[in-house]
Amino acid sequence: MNKVQKKHRNHHGKGLLPISVIRAASCGNPESLQVVIKHYERLILHYSVIRAYSDDGKSYVFIDEALRSELRSKLINKVVGFEFKPAV
């Protein structure tokens, strides 16, 4: 675990991420980007769950890995290069 991850380990999946982590991630800092990804991992998993039903009516739940990967990629693309606007 690196310094950024240790400092912000309590923010994984709870509350808000510190603005310093978001700013660093938007500039491409890989450690901060990992903190952001880890923070949203449960949400990504939640939206990657697929429920399917067999012919006899049994339901099956599984993770769509392609969807999970796509959601993760979209998060990374939106975070990296995000421009902060000055507060008015």
C-alpha positions as CSV (number, residue, x, y, z in Angstrom):
1,M,0.0,0.0,0.0
2,N,1.5,3.3,-1.0
3,K,1.3,6.7,0.8
4,V,-1.8,8.0,-1.1
5,Q,-3.7,4.7,-0.5
6,K,-2.7,4.7,3.2
7,K,-3.7,8.3,3.8
8,H,-7.1,7.8,2.2
9,R,-7.9,4.1,3.0
10,N,-11.0,5.1,5.0
11,H,-12.5,6.7,1.9
12,H,-12.9,3.5,-0.1
13,G,-16.6,3.3,-0.9
14,K,-17.7,5.7,1.8
15,G,-18.4,9.4,1.8
16,L,-16.5,11.8,-0.5
17,L,-13.0,11.5,-1.8
18,P,-10.7,14.4,-0.8
19,I,-10.4,17.0,-3.5
20,S,-6.6,16.6,-3.5
21,V,-7.0,12.9,-4.6
22,I,-9.4,13.9,-7.4
23,R,-7.1,16.7,-8.6
24,A,-4.1,14.4,-8.6
25,A,-6.1,11.6,-10.4
26,S,-7.3,14.1,-13.0
27,C,-3.7,15.0,-13.7
28,G,-2.9,11.3,-14.3
29,N,-1.3,10.4,-11.0
30,P,-1.6,6.5,-11.1
31,E,-1.7,6.2,-7.2
32,S,-4.6,8.7,-6.9
33,L,-6.4,7.1,-9.8
34,Q,-6.2,3.7,-8.1
35,V,-7.8,5.3,-5.0
36,V,-10.6,6.7,-7.1
37,I,-11.2,3.4,-8.8
38,K,-11.2,1.6,-5.4
39,H,-13.6,4.1,-4.1
40,Y,-16.2,3.3,-6.8
41,E,-15.5,-0.4,-7.2
42,R,-18.6,-1.5,-5.2
43,L,-20.8,0.8,-7.4
44,I,-19.3,-0.6,-10.5
45,L,-19.9,-4.1,-9.3
46,H,-23.5,-3.2,-8.5
47,Y,-24.2,-2.0,-12.0
48,S,-22.4,-5.0,-13.5
49,V,-24.7,-7.6,-12.0
50,I,-26.8,-9.5,-14.4
51,R,-29.8,-11.6,-13.4
52,A,-30.8,-14.3,-15.8
53,Y,-33.6,-16.9,-15.7
54,S,-33.5,-20.4,-17.0
55,D,-36.4,-22.1,-18.8
56,D,-37.6,-23.7,-15.5
57,G,-37.8,-20.3,-13.8
58,K,-34.6,-20.4,-11.7
59,S,-32.8,-17.2,-11.4
60,Y,-29.0,-16.8,-11.8
61,V,-26.9,-13.9,-10.8
62,F,-23.5,-13.2,-12.3
63,I,-21.1,-10.4,-13.0
64,D,-20.8,-9.3,-16.6
65,E,-17.1,-8.8,-16.8
66,A,-17.3,-6.9,-20.1
67,L,-19.7,-4.4,-18.6
68,R,-17.6,-4.1,-15.5
69,S,-14.5,-3.4,-17.6
70,E,-16.5,-0.8,-19.7
71,L,-17.7,1.0,-16.6
72,R,-14.3,1.1,-15.1
73,S,-12.8,2.4,-18.4
74,K,-15.5,5.1,-18.6
75,L,-14.7,6.2,-15.0
76,I,-11.0,6.4,-15.8
77,N,-11.6,8.4,-19.0
78,K,-13.9,10.9,-17.2
79,V,-11.5,11.4,-14.2
80,V,-8.3,11.7,-16.3
81,G,-8.4,15.1,-17.9
82,F,-11.2,16.4,-15.8
83,E,-10.9,20.2,-15.7
84,F,-11.7,22.0,-12.4
85,K,-13.5,25.4,-12.9
86,P,-12.8,28.2,-10.4
87,A,-15.5,28.8,-7.9
88,V,-17.5,31.9,-8.5
